[in-house]
Every structure is written in C-alpha cells, then in structure tokens.
Amino acid sequence: MYNNPGDRLSRTSMSLAILAIFSILSFPVVAPYILGSLSLVLAILSRGRSEIFPRRSRTAAIVASVALILNTALLIYSIYYFNRILHDPALQERFSETLYRMYGITFDEFMSQFRR
C-alpha cells in the first residue's frame, strides 16, 4: 500500500499541519502549537536515513511552520491589544460599551471577576 516506509509519516504529518492551520481559527493558542510541533517532528522522522526530504514532508513542514508563526503572531497581538485596553481609558470605554451591548456587563464588572 505504501511504497516508502516514511510515506505514512509524511501523510500523517501533512494531515496534522492542515489541522494546525485550521485550529488557529477554532482553538487558538494551544492546539496549533501541539499539532504544528507534532507535524514538524513527523516530517523530520519521515525522512528516515535518506538525505533529502520527501516532497510531502517538506510541504508539511512548511505548512506547520506557517501555522506556528501565525499562531504566535495572533498571541502577541492579543496580548498587546489587551494591554492597550488596560492602560488606555478611551479604548477601555469603547470596549466596555461593546461588552455591555453584547453581554450586559461592563469592563469593570468583567475584570472584578478576576480580582477575587
């Protein structure tokens, strides 16, 4: 069924890399790091003793790297934006109004839940 012993690892690696890309939108932060890292490890292992990577493994490694980079950028931007909300009163007021319209609580009420 599989010609090359590393072919099954290559396919699994590619599947995990695609799942890592899609998990950025559905389960950000944790899932893309786990899936992307596993995909990279399997892509490297699929090489076996040969000196070159199979095409599918190379593609999987690139897609997994892109997923890890995008997830890291999303995480950094989220921390930066939340820090801006905490320290900018005008932005905090806008966020509080939006939070009140969506969920019926203000930003101060929301943050008081974490201060207990």
Stockholm file with secondary structure:
# STOCKHOLM 1.0

chainA/1-116         MYNNPGDRLSRTSMSLAILAIFSILSFPVVAPYILGSLSLVLAILSRGRSEIFPRRSRTAAIVASVALILNTALLIYSIYYFNRILHDPALQERFSETLYRMYGITFDEFMSQFRR
#=GR chainA/1-116 SS CCSSTTHHHHHHHHHHHHHHHHHHHHSTTHHHHHHHHHHHHHHHHHTTTSSSCCHHHHHHHHHHHHHHHHHHHHHHHHHHHHHHHHHCHHHHHHHHHHHHHHHSCCHHHHHHHHHC
#=GC SS_cons         CCSSTTHHHHHHHHHHHHHHHHHHHHSTTHHHHHHHHHHHHHHHHHTTTSSSCCHHHHHHHHHHHHHHHHHHHHHHHHHHHHHHHHHCHHHHHHHHHHHHHHHSCCHHHHHHHHHC
//
